[in-house]
Amino acid sequence: MKYKIEYFALLREQRGLSEETLESEATTPSELYHHLKEEHDFSLEKKSLKVAVNEDFADWDAEIKDGDVIVFIPPVAGG
């Protein structure tokens, strides 16, 4: 299946991209992030992130489908 992945903040810096489309056998955001974390050596653990699927916050175990847009949202600091 193909997914569009969007990266923000630290994940964008570590990946060197703001978005990409990739093929994966992952069927949940949890599986997909696990694969990406290993492949790109992301420093953030899943527990410190939120995930959105097609612009809606989602559970890590939600089913994802071909063509979905997945966003992993790191903690935000501001002032």
VMD Tcl script that draws the C-alpha trace (Angstrom):
set ca {
  {0.00 0.00 0.00}
  {1.10 3.58 -0.58}
  {0.93 6.21 2.13}
  {1.72 9.90 2.13}
  {3.74 10.71 5.25}
  {4.12 14.27 6.55}
  {6.88 15.18 8.97}
  {7.05 18.15 11.34}
  {9.61 19.67 13.71}
  {12.28 17.21 14.91}
  {11.06 14.39 12.66}
  {11.33 16.68 9.62}
  {14.88 17.59 10.64}
  {15.89 13.98 11.21}
  {14.30 12.75 7.96}
  {15.42 15.74 5.87}
  {11.99 15.91 4.22}
  {8.66 17.49 5.04}
  {6.72 14.77 3.24}
  {7.10 11.65 1.16}
  {5.02 8.93 -0.41}
  {6.11 5.41 0.35}
  {5.01 1.83 -0.01}
  {4.63 -0.26 3.12}
  {2.92 -3.41 4.31}
  {2.04 -1.64 7.59}
  {-1.66 -1.71 8.45}
  {-1.58 0.60 11.51}
  {0.19 3.87 12.32}
  {2.07 1.98 15.04}
  {3.54 -0.51 12.56}
  {4.37 2.27 10.12}
  {6.15 4.41 12.71}
  {8.10 1.41 13.98}
  {9.38 0.78 10.45}
  {10.21 4.46 9.84}
  {11.93 4.84 13.24}
  {14.23 1.91 12.49}
  {14.91 2.95 8.90}
  {15.63 6.62 9.63}
  {16.90 6.37 13.22}
  {14.24 8.71 14.62}
  {15.03 9.66 18.22}
  {11.41 10.12 19.36}
  {9.54 7.22 20.91}
  {5.97 6.57 19.82}
  {4.66 7.42 23.31}
  {5.80 11.04 22.87}
  {3.95 11.49 19.57}
  {0.39 11.95 18.39}
  {-0.77 10.54 15.07}
  {-3.30 11.83 12.57}
  {-4.78 9.94 9.64}
  {-6.41 11.98 6.88}
  {-6.41 15.12 9.06}
  {-8.08 13.49 12.08}
  {-6.32 12.39 15.25}
  {-6.23 8.60 15.33}
  {-5.40 5.72 17.61}
  {-2.04 4.05 17.06}
  {-3.86 0.78 16.30}
  {-6.34 2.25 13.81}
  {-6.46 0.56 10.42}
  {-4.77 2.56 7.66}
  {-5.57 2.13 3.99}
  {-3.92 2.67 0.64}
  {-3.71 6.39 -0.13}
  {-4.06 7.59 3.47}
  {-2.15 10.64 4.67}
  {-0.34 9.92 7.93}
  {1.11 12.64 10.14}
  {3.28 11.92 13.16}
  {3.06 14.94 15.46}
  {5.97 15.55 17.83}
  {5.71 17.56 21.05}
  {5.48 21.28 20.44}
  {7.23 23.87 22.55}
  {6.39 27.52 22.35}
  {6.34 30.70 24.20}
}
mol new
graphics top color blue
foreach p $ca { graphics top sphere $p radius 0.5 }
foreach p [lrange $ca 0 end-1] q [lrange $ca 1 end] { graphics top cylinder $p $q radius 0.2 }
display resetview
